[in-house]
Amino acid sequence: MSLYPILYSFRRCPYAIRARMALAYAGVDFELREVALKAKPAHLIEASPKATVPVLVLTDGRVIDQSLSIMRFALECYDPGNWQAGWNGDGRNLIAQTDGPFKQSLDRYKYPARFGLTAEIGRSEGLVFLSDLGTKLACNSYVLGNRISLVDVAIFPFVRQFAAVDPAWFAAQDLPHLHRWLSELIGSDLFGHVMTRYPTWCPGDEPVIFPRFRDRVPAGTNGQ
């Protein structure tokens, strides 16, 4: 058993990104095991038979294999900026829309051949959600107000992935507030920290203890 919680992760996975951001923000020490999704290690499958990342194995053997649950676990450990304030009715609804209909549109946009569709269909569907999000951001710096919350961190990795499918098209959309919000989060120190590249983990490797994001970061993603 590791001296630290073990996080099975994949660097570019939006679910894993939001889990790593919450853990790093809360200053939770953990052992990072970067996995190859085409060759998932037996240890991951043993811990969570659904074999999707992220999976957090605690030192007492408990397993948390849902990204939002990992986020909330981290924030229960330490939450200097009160990110948990976003875990309200509006926040949960926005996350559900992101993880449900928007993620489905994103998949249809990114992998249209899988669904027998054109990319434009998924893109148009996703744009409806993004336009609504942009309207919210026209009034506030962040999704639920003028302070960042777990809702922003839970949603933005999926918006980032959507934007990356066709960056020129996305940049041309008249969504200035959404562009500002996304650019700020992508440019944050916290996001940069959790996107550090690590080699794929293999049994027997020396443990990679994920470095802390500064020392108990305060409210904002840039430690301000």
Number of C-alpha atoms within 10 A of each C-alpha: 10 13 11 17 21 24 28 25 26 23 20 12 16 22 22 24 25 27 30 29 24 27 26 25 31 25 21 22 17 25 20 23 26 21 22 15 13 6 7 16 17 12 13 22 13 10 18 18 11 11 18 18 26 30 25 28 23 17 14 11 13 11 17 18 21 16 22 20 13 23 23 19 18 21 22 11 12 19 20 15 18 15 23 18 15 19 15 11 8 13 20 14 13 19 19 14 15 22 15 11 14 25 19 16 23 25 19 23 24 20 16 18 11 9 12 9 13 14 19 13 14 22 23 14 17 23 18 12 17 18 16 12 17 21 15 17 22 15 13 15 16 20 27 21 13 11 17 22 23 25 25 22 23 25 21 21 22 21 20 16 18 23 18 14 16 13 12 10 10 16 13 9 12 11 18 15 20 25 16 13 20 19 13 14 20 15 13 15 16 22 22 13 17 23 14 9 11 14 10 14 19 14 10 6 9 8 16 15 14 21 15 18 21 14 11 16 21 16 17 17 21 16 15 7
